[in-house]
Amino acid sequence: GEAAARATGNLDDRVPTLRLRPPVALIGCSTARPSAPHLAIGTLGAGQLARLETLLGQLAGKGLCRVLLLHHPPVADAVSWRRGLTDAPALRALIARFGVELVLFGHAHRTITATLPGPAGPVPVMGAPSVTAQRGDDAHRSRWFLYTVRPAGAGWAIRRTERCYAADQDGFVDGPQAELSPGS
């Protein structure tokens, strides 16, 4: 159990994690795995995928906005296979079956906006660049996103506000806003 995982330092037995901050359920997964030189692949693994399936089943119909957090992108073509999530198809199948309202990831070090099929319609999937990247094109430049969640009808309205680094102001300033519509 959890005590044994702490004693052995085995993270695999402690993920996914669940943090309830009603109306939001934050579901954290670990994709970290050792890999060969020049590779930065990630893997959830069969055990974590099984526990995630159980967790998503338990959260279904509970009236929570489920946000899935992971490092490696679950969408195809976000990164090369050398940096990809090896079991992304299995994760996408769980999302298609159980749904979540939002997926957030990093790893690609650029802004990515995509969707995955969910049981009630498209699920927004968002990738963010490194908050420390001050150079490069706009998609790679330092920024972070603020997500605001509110009930809307039978679902959720999610607003993403960008906070972009402005070198001339030596700080972050408000950038564009986007309305995300899970399931529509």
Secondary structure, DSSP 8 states (H G I E B T S, - for coil): -HHHHHHHT-GGGG-SEEEEETTEEEEE--------TT---B---HHHHHHHHHHHHHHTTS--EEEEE-SS--STTSS-GGGSBTTHHHHHHHHHHH--SEEEE-SS-S-EEEEEEETTEEEEEEE---TT--SSSTTTS-EEEEEEEEEETTEEEEEEEEEEEEGGGTEEEEEEEEEE-TT-
